[in-house]
Amino acid sequence: MQPRPPVLLERLRRKVLSPLFDRLGYDLVPAAPDWSHRPTSPREVATLLESAAAILERDLAAAGLVPDGDVLEQVRAFWSLIPTAPVRQRRGGSGFNGALQLYVAMRALKPDCVIESGVFRGLTTWVIRQACPRAAIFCHDPDLSGLQYRDARARYSTADWSTADWSMLDPAATVAFFDDHVAQGRRVVEAHARGLTRLLFDDDAAGHRIHAHGGPAHPTIAMITGPAHSPEPIRWTRNGRQFEQPADDALVRQASGLIQRSHAFDDLHRATGYSPARLTYVGLHPVSGGGS
């Protein structure tokens, strides 16, 4: 399990630092991941894991993915693995639900190579490695200074993934995972141009849920694949700033024509009680003549 903060430091946080930060309008919380709080009695653990596995089985089927064996056994394995994660994060990045979804999805996809755009502290890289121990992983993030986990076999770059030469990869054996807050429509177009057809996206925000996703990477997959577009743009406000996703967007039209199927996974909150996840699987139409 994750180590507990020192007793004296925790008392200082509660009695002195937290009240000070409250007056300044900030929250000061320990960097303890959500999975450090968990049931331990067998019946409650079984209920959580069985409920999550049932939802994940339905999600995999809806995404057209074949599970890698028994999903419940994978969920049990992940439950045992996640306390050993070398990354401590409470705000930002994936929590238990998102990490579990990524683990099960990667097990089903069985990639030889994984391109990860958006690394943050390294938790998702660690999850991918647990799910795909023999895969080649390529990690791209403009700022790698915050890494708490660096995979010994992965290749790291601060350049955007789209600037790299991927001619040495087999697109059919590669999965791209995007958690980089770049327009998801743009990532669809870039991936298709390189022959990739199997994509995973984090933070896929529907227009009515953008308030829960920070700064949405619009156009998101949900905006691209949703119902017939209204002539009205999607507008929202964040921290006093106004944003807009145009109704008539050439990028939306282009990305929409490249997507063969997509499925937004259930957020798992009702099964586990942990923070909602936002994973979406996207399958693209094959590229005639291969990618570059």
C-alpha positions in Angstrom: 0.0 0.0 0.0 1.0 3.6 -0.4 2.9 5.0 2.6 1.1 7.2 5.0 2.2 10.8 5.5 4.2 11.5 8.6 2.0 12.1 11.6 3.5 15.5 12.5 3.2 16.7 8.9 -0.4 15.6 8.8 -1.2 17.4 12.0 0.5 20.5 10.6 -1.5 20.3 7.4 -4.8 20.0 9.3 -4.3 22.6 12.0 -2.1 25.3 10.3 -1.7 24.9 6.5 -5.2 23.9 5.5 -6.9 26.8 7.4 -4.4 29.2 5.7 -5.1 27.8 2.3 -8.8 27.9 2.9 -8.6 31.6 3.5 -6.7 32.0 0.2 -9.4 30.0 -1.6 -7.4 26.8 -2.1 -7.7 23.2 -1.0 -4.6 21.5 0.5 -5.0 17.7 0.4 -2.5 14.9 0.7 -1.2 13.4 -2.6 -2.9 10.1 -1.7 -4.4 8.3 -4.7 -8.1 7.3 -4.4 -7.3 3.6 -4.3 -5.5 4.1 -1.0 -9.1 4.2 0.5 -10.7 0.8 -0.2 -12.9 -1.8 1.4 -11.2 -4.8 2.9 -14.0 -7.1 4.0 -14.3 -10.0 1.5 -18.0 -9.5 0.7 -17.7 -5.7 -0.1 -14.5 -6.3 -2.1 -16.3 -9.0 -4.1 -19.3 -6.7 -4.7 -17.1 -3.9 -6.0 -15.0 -6.1 -8.3 -17.9 -8.1 -9.7 -20.0 -5.0 -10.4 -17.0 -3.4 -12.2 -16.3 -6.5 -14.2 -19.9 -6.8 -15.4 -19.9 -3.2 -16.7 -16.5 -3.7 -18.4 -17.7 -6.8 -20.1 -20.6 -4.8 -21.6 -18.2 -2.0 -22.6 -15.8 -4.3 -24.4 -18.6 -5.9 -26.3 -20.0 -2.5 -27.3 -16.6 -1.4 -28.5 -16.1 -4.6 -30.6 -13.2 -5.7 -28.4 -12.7 -9.4 -27.4 -11.6 -9.7 -23.7 -8.3 -11.3 -23.0 -9.7 -14.2 -20.9 -12.0 -13.7 -17.9 -12.7 -10.0 -17.2 -13.4 -10.6 -13.5 -10.0 -12.3 -13.1 -8.4 -9.3 -14.7 -10.2 -6.9 -12.4 -9.1 -9.0 -9.4 -5.5 -8.9 -10.7 -5.7 -5.1 -11.1 -7.1 -4.7 -7.5 -4.0 -6.5 -6.3 -1.7 -4.5 -8.6 -2.8 -0.9 -8.1 -1.6 -0.5 -4.5 1.9 -1.1 -5.8 1.7 1.8 -8.3 4.7 4.0 -8.0 2.7 7.2 -8.8 1.0 9.3 -6.1 -1.6 11.7 -7.4 -4.9 13.0 -6.2 -5.6 15.8 -8.6 -5.2 15.3 -12.4 -4.3 12.1 -14.1 -6.2 8.9 -13.9 -7.7 7.5 -10.8 -8.7 3.9 -10.0 -11.5 3.7 -12.5 -9.6 5.2 -15.4 -6.6 3.0 -14.7 -8.7 -0.1 -14.5 -10.4 0.7 -17.8 -7.1 1.3 -19.5 -5.7 -2.0 -18.1 -8.6 -4.1 -19.3 -8.8 -2.4 -22.7 -5.1 -2.8 -23.3 -5.3 -6.5 -22.4 -8.1 -6.9 -25.0 -6.2 -4.9 -27.7 -2.9 -6.8 -27.2 -0.7 -4.3 -29.0 2.9 -4.9 -29.9 3.5 -1.1 -29.7 1.7 1.7 -27.8 2.0 5.4 -28.5 1.1 7.4 -25.5 0.5 11.1 -26.0 0.2 12.8 -22.6 2.2 11.2 -19.8 1.8 13.5 -16.8 3.3 11.7 -13.8 3.6 8.3 -15.5 0.7 6.3 -14.0 -0.9 5.3 -17.3 2.5 4.3 -18.7 2.8 2.0 -15.6 -0.7 0.6 -16.2 0.1 -0.1 -19.9 3.3 -1.9 -18.9 1.3 -4.1 -16.4 -1.2 -4.9 -19.1 1.3 -5.3 -22.0 4.6 -6.4 -20.5 6.3 -7.1 -23.9 5.0 -4.1 -25.7 7.2 -1.3 -27.0 5.9 2.0 -25.5 6.6 5.4 -26.9 5.8 8.3 -24.5 5.3 11.8 -25.7 4.8 14.8 -23.5 6.0 18.4 -23.8 7.0 18.4 -20.1 8.5 15.3 -18.5 9.8 17.0 -15.4 6.9 15.7 -13.2 7.4 12.0 -13.9 7.2 9.8 -10.8 7.5 6.6 -12.9 9.8 6.3 -15.9 9.6 3.0 -17.7 13.0 1.5 -18.2 12.1 0.1 -21.7 9.9 3.0 -23.0 11.2 5.7 -25.3 10.5 9.3 -24.1 10.2 12.5 -26.1 9.1 16.0 -25.5 8.2 16.4 -29.2 4.6 16.1 -30.3 3.9 12.5 -31.4 2.8 13.6 -34.8 6.3 14.9 -35.6 7.9 11.4 -35.1 8.7 8.9 -37.8 6.5 5.9 -37.3 7.4 4.0 -40.5 9.1 1.3 -38.5 5.8 0.3 -36.7 3.1 -2.1 -37.9 0.0 0.1 -37.7 -2.2 -3.0 -37.3 -0.3 -4.0 -34.1 -0.2 -0.5 -32.6 -2.5 1.3 -30.3 -2.4 5.1 -29.7 -3.6 6.5 -26.3 -4.3 10.2 -26.2 -4.6 12.0 -22.9 -3.0 15.2 -24.0 -5.7 17.9 -24.1 -5.2 18.4 -27.8 -8.2 18.6 -30.1 -9.4 15.0 -30.4 -10.6 15.5 -33.9 -7.0 16.5 -34.8 -5.7 13.4 -33.3 -8.1 11.2 -35.3 -6.9 12.8 -38.5 -3.2 12.5 -37.6 -3.6 8.9 -36.5 -5.5 7.9 -39.7 -2.8 9.6 -41.8 -0.2 7.3 -40.2 -2.3 4.1 -40.8 -3.4 3.7 -37.2 -6.9 2.4 -36.7 -7.1 1.6 -32.9 -7.3 4.6 -30.6 -8.1 5.3 -27.0 -9.0 8.7 -25.7 -9.2 10.0 -22.1 -11.4 13.0 -21.2 -13.9 12.6 -24.1 -16.4 15.3 -23.1 -19.9 15.5 -24.5 -21.2 19.1 -25.0 -23.5 19.0 -22.0 -20.7 17.7 -19.7 -17.8 20.0 -20.6 -18.1 21.6 -17.1 -16.8 18.4 -15.6 -13.8 17.9 -17.8 -11.6 21.0 -17.3 -10.6 22.4 -20.7 -12.1 19.9 -23.1 -10.0 19.0 -26.1 -12.6 20.1 -28.6 -13.8 18.9 -30.9 -14.0 15.8 -28.7 -15.0 12.4 -30.0 -18.5 12.8 -28.4 -18.9 16.1 -30.3 -17.8 14.5 -33.6 -19.9 11.3 -33.3 -23.0 12.8 -31.5 -26.4 13.4 -33.0 -26.9 15.6 -36.0 -25.3 18.9 -35.2 -27.4 21.9 -34.3 -26.8 25.1 -36.2 -26.0 26.6 -32.8 -22.3 26.3 -31.6 -21.5 24.8 -28.2 -20.5 27.5 -25.8 -19.2 27.3 -22.2 -17.5 29.4 -19.6 -14.5 28.4 -17.5 -12.8 30.6 -14.9 -14.5 33.6 -16.4 -13.3 32.9 -19.9 -15.7 32.2 -22.8 -15.1 29.2 -25.2 -16.9 28.0 -28.3 -17.0 24.9 -30.5 -18.3 26.0 -33.9 -21.3 24.2 -35.3 -19.8 24.1 -38.8 -16.3 22.8 -38.3 -14.2 21.3 -41.2 -12.2 19.3 -38.6 -15.4 17.7 -37.3 -16.5 16.7 -40.8 -13.1 15.3 -41.7 -12.7 13.3 -38.5 -16.3 12.0 -38.6 -15.6 10.5 -42.0 -12.6 8.6 -40.7 -14.3 7.0 -37.6 -15.7 3.5 -38.2 -17.0 3.0 -34.6 -16.6 4.5 -31.2 -17.7 3.7 -27.7 -17.5 5.7 -24.5 -17.0 3.4 -21.6 -19.2 3.6 -18.5 -17.6 5.8 -15.9 -17.7 2.9 -13.3 -18.6 5.3 -10.4 -21.8 3.5 -9.6 -19.9 0.2 -9.3 -16.8 1.3 -7.4 -17.5 4.7 -5.9 -14.2 6.0 -7.2 -13.9 9.2 -9.3 -15.6 8.8 -12.7 -13.4 7.7 -15.7 -13.7 9.0 -19.2 -12.2 6.5 -21.6 -13.4 6.2 -25.2 -12.4 3.6 -27.8 -12.3 4.7 -31.4 -11.8 2.4 -34.4 -10.9 4.1 -37.7 -11.5 3.0 -41.2 -8.5 1.2 -42.7 -6.2 3.2 -44.8 -5.8 2.1 -48.4 -2.2 1.4 -49.1 -1.0 1.7 -45.4 0.3 4.6 -43.4 3.5 6.5 -43.3 
